[in-house]
């Protein structure tokens, strides 16, 4: 039987860029031929048209300039609005980290305002039509899959749940404990990711622990705090930051499924994070990390104190984190599942 022709249409933002690269690498490793279209997310734009419309229009144009594929994967839904027209009779699959309604619920943290009620209803109907015509939907979490079923009437049998996971380099990290416990934070959007809360919580740990902040946010130097700027996804500097850490902390206010949390678990780090988005299913509270409410610096300080002062707890949670990540968050394995899902759709 002839192998189906596959195509990938990948939105390029930080976490999604890493996920797209993992899928491309998995396809190359499997010897599967696939056309790839990258849709670059503009960091700064004065164009008043919503990104979903602009991104989807760019995706449509780029795909129509190529030979049509049997099955095209659109990641994320924000580049899929014109998918039925873009694939020219072929089939397509939409891949999401969250449904549009779930993103809207966190709108204040994504500089994403709510439109007039009639426009919001129209948007919901449009996405419902796109999902209905898709050969299937890939969801990064059960949290997102539940919204697909409840809010967009997508049959659960048509949904593949596959965490974006972490690449093999994170599973290969060998960590040597630091002289004092080192807490790692990775987040470009410092405010949304809860960076100020972490700095407040760290005040009581100064002298007992070190804090490494991987961020481009402008910050002043402080005792016990190291700032790493210009670190890119999948880079050697990022792997080194995980290798030199003992605890990963992301007290985020707004996240769907954090790629950085999956990478931390794969690296064997206990994770302290909040209960937003799919975090409660990504991190097993009390086993692979500690979950706290968002916006609670006191609970954050208490969770970090527990891990900083108990080396055995850090080791147990770290070992459980890596074991769990191997089962559920191996990016290569999950990318192969997505490829099989695409081939089955053909």
C-alpha positions as CSV (number, residue, x, y, z in Angstrom):
1,X,0.0,0.0,0.0
2,X,1.3,3.5,-0.9
3,X,2.1,5.6,2.1
4,X,-0.2,8.6,2.4
5,X,1.2,12.1,1.7
6,X,1.4,14.0,4.9
7,X,1.8,17.8,5.6
8,X,2.4,19.8,8.7
9,X,1.2,23.4,9.2
10,X,2.9,24.6,12.4
11,X,2.3,27.8,14.3
12,X,5.7,29.1,15.5
13,X,5.6,30.4,19.1
14,X,8.0,29.4,21.9
15,X,6.4,26.2,23.3
16,X,4.7,25.3,20.0
17,X,8.0,25.8,18.1
18,X,9.6,23.1,20.3
19,X,6.7,20.8,19.8
20,X,6.8,21.3,16.1
21,X,10.5,20.5,16.0
22,X,9.8,17.3,17.9
23,X,7.2,16.2,15.4
24,X,9.5,17.0,12.4
25,X,12.3,15.0,14.0
26,X,10.0,12.1,14.7
27,X,8.8,12.1,11.1
28,X,12.4,12.1,9.8
29,X,13.3,9.3,12.2
30,X,10.4,7.2,10.9
31,X,11.4,7.9,7.3
32,X,8.1,9.5,6.5
33,X,8.0,12.2,3.9
34,X,6.0,15.3,4.8
35,X,5.7,18.8,3.6
36,X,6.2,21.4,6.4
37,X,4.8,24.9,6.5
38,X,5.8,27.2,9.3
39,X,3.5,30.1,10.3
40,X,5.5,32.7,12.3
41,X,3.7,34.4,15.1
42,X,4.4,38.1,15.0
43,X,5.8,39.3,18.4
44,X,4.7,42.9,17.6
45,X,2.1,43.9,15.2
46,X,-0.1,47.0,14.6
47,X,-2.4,45.2,12.3
48,X,-5.9,45.2,13.9
49,X,-7.0,41.9,12.4
50,X,-7.0,39.1,15.0
51,X,-4.1,36.7,14.8
52,X,-6.3,33.6,14.2
53,X,-7.6,35.2,11.0
54,X,-4.2,36.4,9.8
55,X,-2.4,33.2,10.8
56,X,-5.1,31.0,9.1
57,X,-4.9,33.1,5.9
58,X,-1.1,32.8,5.8
59,X,-1.5,29.0,6.4
60,X,-4.0,28.7,3.6
61,X,-1.9,30.7,1.1
62,X,1.3,28.7,1.9
63,X,-0.5,25.3,1.6
64,X,-2.2,26.2,-1.6
65,X,1.3,27.0,-3.1
66,X,2.2,23.3,-2.5
67,X,1.1,20.0,-3.9
68,X,-2.0,18.9,-1.9
69,X,-1.4,16.2,0.8
70,X,-3.7,13.3,1.8
71,X,-3.7,14.5,5.4
72,X,-2.5,17.8,6.9
73,X,-1.9,18.5,10.5
74,X,-2.7,22.1,11.7
75,X,-1.1,23.1,15.0
76,X,-2.6,25.1,16.6
77,X,-6.3,25.8,16.0
78,X,-5.3,29.5,15.4
79,X,-4.0,28.6,12.0
80,X,-6.9,26.2,11.1
81,X,-9.8,28.5,10.4
82,X,-9.5,28.1,6.6
83,X,-8.4,24.4,6.8
84,X,-11.2,23.0,4.7
85,X,-10.3,25.4,1.8
86,X,-6.5,25.1,2.4
87,X,-6.3,21.3,2.0
88,X,-8.2,21.3,-1.4
89,X,-10.2,18.1,-0.9
90,X,-7.6,16.4,1.3
91,X,-8.2,15.5,5.0
92,X,-7.0,17.5,7.9
93,X,-6.4,17.1,11.6
94,X,-6.4,20.0,14.1
95,X,-4.0,19.9,17.1
96,X,-4.7,22.0,20.1
97,X,-3.2,22.8,23.5
98,X,-6.6,24.3,24.6
99,X,-9.9,25.1,23.0
100,X,-10.7,28.7,22.0
101,X,-13.1,28.9,25.0
102,X,-10.4,27.7,27.4
103,X,-8.0,30.3,26.0
104,X,-10.7,33.0,26.3
105,X,-11.2,32.1,30.0
106,X,-7.5,33.1,30.5
107,X,-7.8,36.0,28.2
108,X,-6.5,38.6,30.7
109,X,-3.1,36.8,30.9
110,X,-2.8,36.5,27.1
111,X,-3.7,40.1,26.3
112,X,-6.8,38.6,24.7
113,X,-10.0,40.7,25.0
114,X,-13.5,39.4,24.6
115,X,-15.5,40.6,21.6
116,X,-19.1,41.5,21.2
117,X,-21.4,38.6,22.1
118,X,-22.5,38.1,18.5
119,X,-18.9,37.9,17.3
120,X,-18.1,35.4,20.1
121,X,-21.0,33.2,19.0
122,X,-19.9,33.4,15.5
123,X,-16.3,32.4,16.4
124,X,-17.6,29.4,18.4
125,X,-19.7,28.2,15.5
126,X,-16.8,28.7,13.1
127,X,-14.5,26.6,15.2
128,X,-17.2,24.0,15.7
129,X,-17.5,23.7,11.9
130,X,-13.7,23.4,11.6
131,X,-13.5,20.6,14.2
132,X,-16.6,18.9,12.7
133,X,-15.0,18.7,9.3
134,X,-11.7,17.5,10.6
135,X,-10.7,13.8,10.3
136,X,-9.7,14.0,13.9
137,X,-8.4,16.3,16.7
138,X,-5.2,16.0,18.7
139,X,-5.5,17.4,22.3
140,X,-2.5,18.0,24.5
141,X,-4.5,17.0,27.6
142,X,-7.7,15.4,28.9
143,X,-8.6,18.9,30.1
144,X,-8.7,20.1,26.5
145,X,-10.4,17.0,25.2
146,X,-13.2,17.5,27.7
147,X,-13.8,21.0,26.4
148,X,-13.8,19.7,22.8
149,X,-16.6,17.3,23.7
150,X,-18.7,19.6,26.0
151,X,-18.3,22.9,24.1
152,X,-17.7,21.9,20.5
153,X,-19.6,18.6,20.3
154,X,-16.5,16.7,19.1
155,X,-17.0,12.9,19.5
156,X,-14.4,11.7,22.0
157,X,-13.6,8.7,19.7
158,X,-12.2,11.3,17.2
159,X,-9.8,12.8,19.7
160,X,-6.2,11.6,20.4
161,X,-4.8,12.9,23.7
162,X,-1.0,13.3,23.3
163,X,1.1,15.5,25.6
164,X,3.7,17.5,23.7
165,X,6.3,15.9,25.9
166,X,10.1,16.4,26.1
167,X,12.8,15.5,23.7
168,X,15.4,12.8,24.4
169,X,18.0,15.3,25.6
170,X,15.9,16.0,28.7
171,X,15.6,12.3,29.6
172,X,19.4,11.9,29.2
173,X,20.2,14.7,31.7
174,X,22.4,13.5,34.6
175,X,22.1,15.8,37.6
176,X,24.6,16.4,40.3
177,X,23.1,18.1,43.4
178,X,24.3,21.6,43.9
179,X,26.0,22.8,47.1
180,X,22.7,24.4,48.1
181,X,19.3,23.5,46.4
182,X,18.8,25.4,43.2
183,X,15.3,26.4,42.1
184,X,14.8,26.9,38.3
185,X,12.2,29.1,36.6
186,X,11.7,29.1,32.8
187,X,9.3,31.7,31.4
188,X,9.4,34.5,28.8
189,X,6.2,36.1,30.1
190,X,7.4,36.8,33.6
191,X,4.2,38.3,34.9
192,X,1.9,35.7,33.5
193,X,4.1,32.8,34.6
194,X,4.1,34.1,38.2
195,X,7.7,35.4,38.4
196,X,6.9,38.2,40.9
197,X,5.3,35.7,43.2
198,X,8.4,33.5,43.0
199,X,10.7,36.4,43.9
200,X,8.5,37.2,46.9
201,X,8.5,33.6,48.1
202,X,12.3,33.3,47.6
203,X,12.9,36.1,50.1
204,X,12.4,33.6,53.0
205,X,14.7,31.1,51.3
206,X,17.7,33.4,50.7
207,X,20.8,31.7,52.0
208,X,19.1,28.3,52.0
209,X,18.7,28.0,48.2
210,X,19.6,29.6,44.9
211,X,17.2,30.8,42.3
212,X,17.9,30.7,38.5
213,X,15.5,32.7,36.3
214,X,15.5,31.8,32.6
215,X,13.7,34.8,31.1
216,X,14.1,37.8,28.9
217,X,12.1,40.0,31.3
218,X,14.1,43.0,32.6
219,X,15.1,42.3,36.2
220,X,17.5,43.8,38.7
221,X,20.2,41.5,40.1
222,X,19.7,40.3,43.7
223,X,21.5,38.2,46.2
224,X,21.1,34.5,45.5
225,X,19.3,35.1,42.2
226,X,20.9,34.4,38.8
227,X,19.2,35.6,35.5
228,X,19.9,33.7,32.3
229,X,18.9,35.7,29.2
230,X,18.8,34.8,25.5
231,X,18.2,31.0,26.2
232,X,16.4,29.4,23.3
233,X,14.1,26.3,23.2
234,X,16.1,23.0,22.9
235,X,19.5,24.8,23.3
236,X,22.5,23.5,25.2
237,X,22.1,26.4,27.7
238,X,18.5,25.3,28.5
239,X,19.6,21.7,29.0
240,X,22.4,22.9,31.3
241,X,19.9,25.0,33.3
242,X,17.8,21.9,33.9
243,X,20.8,19.7,34.7
244,X,22.1,22.1,37.3
245,X,18.7,22.5,39.0
246,X,17.1,20.6,42.0
247,X,13.6,22.0,41.8
248,X,11.5,23.4,39.0
249,X,9.0,26.2,39.9
250,X,6.4,27.8,37.6
251,X,3.7,29.6,39.7
252,X,1.8,30.5,36.6
253,X,-1.5,32.5,36.4
254,X,-2.3,31.5,32.8
255,X,-1.1,28.3,31.0
256,X,-2.8,25.6,28.9
257,X,-0.2,22.9,28.9
258,X,3.3,24.0,29.7
259,X,6.0,22.4,27.6
260,X,8.6,23.6,30.2
261,X,6.8,21.6,33.0
262,X,7.0,18.4,30.8
263,X,10.7,19.1,30.2
264,X,11.3,19.5,34.0
265,X,9.6,16.2,34.7
266,X,11.6,14.4,32.1
267,X,14.8,15.9,33.6
268,X,13.9,14.4,36.9
269,X,13.0,17.5,38.8
270,X,10.1,17.8,41.3
271,X,7.8,20.6,40.1
272,X,6.0,23.3,42.0
273,X,3.2,24.9,40.0
274,X,-0.3,26.1,40.1
275,X,-3.6,24.4,39.3
276,X,-4.3,26.3,36.1
277,X,-5.0,24.7,32.7
278,X,-4.0,21.0,32.6
279,X,-1.3,21.3,35.3
280,X,-3.3,19.1,37.7
281,X,-3.1,16.2,35.3
282,X,0.5,16.9,34.2
283,X,1.9,17.0,37.7
284,X,0.7,14.4,40.2
285,X,0.3,16.3,43.4
286,X,2.4,14.8,46.2
287,X,4.1,12.4,43.9
288,X,5.9,14.2,41.1
289,X,5.5,17.7,42.5
290,X,3.3,20.1,44.6
291,X,0.3,22.0,43.3
292,X,-0.8,25.3,44.8
293,X,-3.5,27.8,43.9
294,X,-2.4,30.6,41.6
295,X,-1.7,33.9,43.2
296,X,-0.8,32.5,46.7
297,X,2.8,33.5,47.5
298,X,2.4,32.0,51.1
299,X,1.5,28.6,49.7
300,X,4.3,28.9,47.2
301,X,6.8,29.7,49.9
302,X,5.6,26.7,52.0
303,X,5.9,24.3,49.1
304,X,9.4,25.5,48.2
305,X,10.5,25.3,51.9
306,X,9.4,21.7,52.0
307,X,11.5,20.7,49.0
308,X,14.5,22.9,49.9
309,X,14.8,21.5,53.4
310,X,14.1,17.8,52.5
311,X,16.6,16.3,50.1
312,X,15.0,12.8,50.3
313,X,11.6,14.3,49.2
314,X,13.3,16.0,46.3
315,X,15.0,12.7,45.2
316,X,11.8,10.7,45.6
317,X,9.7,13.2,43.6
318,X,12.4,13.7,41.0
319,X,12.6,9.9,40.4
320,X,8.8,9.6,40.2
321,X,8.7,12.6,37.8
322,X,11.1,11.1,35.3
323,X,9.4,7.7,35.5
324,X,6.0,9.3,34.9
325,X,7.4,11.4,32.0
326,X,8.8,8.3,30.3
327,X,5.3,6.8,30.4
328,X,3.3,9.9,29.2
329,X,5.6,12.7,28.0
330,X,8.1,11.2,25.6
331,X,7.9,13.6,22.8
332,X,9.3,11.2,20.2
333,X,6.8,8.5,21.2
334,X,3.9,10.9,21.3
335,X,4.9,12.3,17.9
336,X,4.9,8.8,16.5
337,X,1.3,8.4,17.8
338,X,0.3,11.6,16.0
339,X,1.9,10.3,12.7
340,X,-0.1,7.0,13.1
341,X,-3.2,9.0,13.8
342,X,-2.7,11.0,10.5
343,X,-2.0,7.8,8.5
344,X,-5.1,6.1,9.9
345,X,-7.1,9.2,8.9
346,X,-6.0,8.7,5.3
